[in-house]
Amino acid sequence: MPCRRTGTLRDVSEFPTYVTHLECSATGERYPADVLHGLSRAGKPLLVRYDLEGVRRAVSKETLAGRDGGFWKYREFLPVRRSSNVVRLGEVITPIVDLRASARQTGAKRLMVKDEGRLPTGSFKARGLALAVAMARELGVTRMAMPTNGNAGAALAAYSAAAGLEADVFCPADTPDINVREIALAGANVTLVDGLINDCGRLVAEGRKRMGWFDASTLKEPYRIEGKKTMGLELAEQLGWTLPDVIFYPTGGGTGLIGMWKSFAELEAVDFIDSRRPRMVAVQASGCAPIVRAWERGDDHAELWPDAHTIAAGIRVPAAIGDFLILRAVRESGGFAIAVDDDAITEALVEVARNDGLLLCPEGAATYAAWKAALAAGDVTPDESVVLFNCASGLKYPLPPP
Ligand SMILES: Cc1ncc(COP(=O)(O)O)c(C=O)c1O
């Protein structure tokens, strides 16, 4: 397999890493680092564990403040051991944009958006897939396959192209066209499936042995979550090592929410933040809200949501393997789960663009609609500082007519 070297981090020394082992998120069983893993023996996601005392001694807030390189600056909190395995496509620290006019209109004190649409391939999926691809190289994987609602496939295709790896991507037939073209343009094999993302996931699982694929499905490989975790690290640093009162997160597979929750524990362990935590709010679409239903029922796991539909493609996930981790983080944080319908999503998209000049993606607009609904219901108060996650560029989606 030819391996193109453009964009590798040749200019920095080897990454110091502090990974000690991996751990089953359900049973706590330990697994060795530096070996290729999928799910644990219990069929649950594996989480990477670090020598956080070592991290604490190795890195300070001042050191971090002086670094660039986007999320790679948090390398002590990441699992990659050899810098030559990293490919860079111009990762940036994503801005926090104040929605001043929208906040004023509702009497809220501070409403912010972390705008992930500025990352390579126009979405936060760059974080997870950059890590997955670097670790694939580190562990000798040459061919990865993945189900996707679009954005993750685009990120896998782009990072795989830069890393010289082969990628096979399966997406629902009604995935936004721009994503499908983007994946194909980067040279990945893209298959349109008559079904939803869980049907695509089944095809990947079935073809794994036959095709020699490594299954890079979210939370079925242990490193995408480590990339998504950097959203939490970044947010804390940007807010002066404090956290907002509430985070609204558009929840599909939930990797970002689970990853941020993990990052806050790691930041506290290295004394970068105190024990205060934001309330984590899982936002879903009312046409696909398995986590909301499980949260309302007090369940630990979510049942598959039948006939899932919403214009917010990224959160159309009828069943999530990390359901119990999402629900656990939401409950531990004192947060909640909330669903909004597609009309509210479209209204929110228009409102924020007009009020504040920020074009959200539908999933990001869902968080704004959810925040407004929660404010009206008294589940958040106007004096609470709030961060909404806009996980992709609004330009990647069909826009409402003028
Ligand atoms: C734009 C956007 N927002 C939110 C999500 C959901 O992310 P997660 O898998 O972390 O729940 C996705 C996933 O595809 C997405 O593309």
The ligand as a Tripos MOL2 file, in Angstrom:
@<TRIPOS>MOLECULE
LIG
   16    16     1     0     0
SMALL
NO_CHARGES

@<TRIPOS>ATOM
      1 C1        -23.4970   17.9470   12.3110 C.3       1 LIG1
      2 C2        -23.6190   16.8480   13.3160 C.ar      1 LIG1
      3 N1        -24.0700   17.1290   14.5410 N.ar      1 LIG1
      4 C3        -24.1920   16.1480   15.4790 C.ar      1 LIG1
      5 C4        -23.8750   14.8320   15.2000 C.ar      1 LIG1
      6 C5        -24.0040   13.8010   16.2820 C.3       1 LIG1
      7 O1        -22.7560   13.5680   16.8760 O.3       1 LIG1
      8 P1        -22.4990   12.4110   17.9290 P.3       1 LIG1
      9 O2        -22.2440   11.1780   17.1500 O.co2     1 LIG1
     10 O3        -21.3070   12.8540   18.7170 O.co2     1 LIG1
     11 O4        -23.7350   12.3150   18.7780 O.co2     1 LIG1
     12 C6        -23.4030   14.5100   13.9280 C.ar      1 LIG1
     13 C7        -23.0570   13.1100   13.5990 C.2       1 LIG1
     14 O5        -23.0540   12.7040   12.4520 O.2       1 LIG1
     15 C8        -23.2660   15.5270   12.9660 C.ar      1 LIG1
     16 O6        -22.8010   15.2620   11.7330 O.3       1 LIG1
@<TRIPOS>BOND
     1     1     2 1
     2     2     3 ar
     3     2    15 ar
     4     3     4 ar
     5     4     5 ar
     6     5     6 1
     7     5    12 ar
     8     6     7 1
     9     7     8 1
    10     8     9 2
    11     8    10 1
    12     8    11 1
    13    12    13 1
    14    12    15 ar
    15    13    14 2
    16    15    16 1
@<TRIPOS>SUBSTRUCTURE
     1 LIG1         1 GROUP 0 **** ****
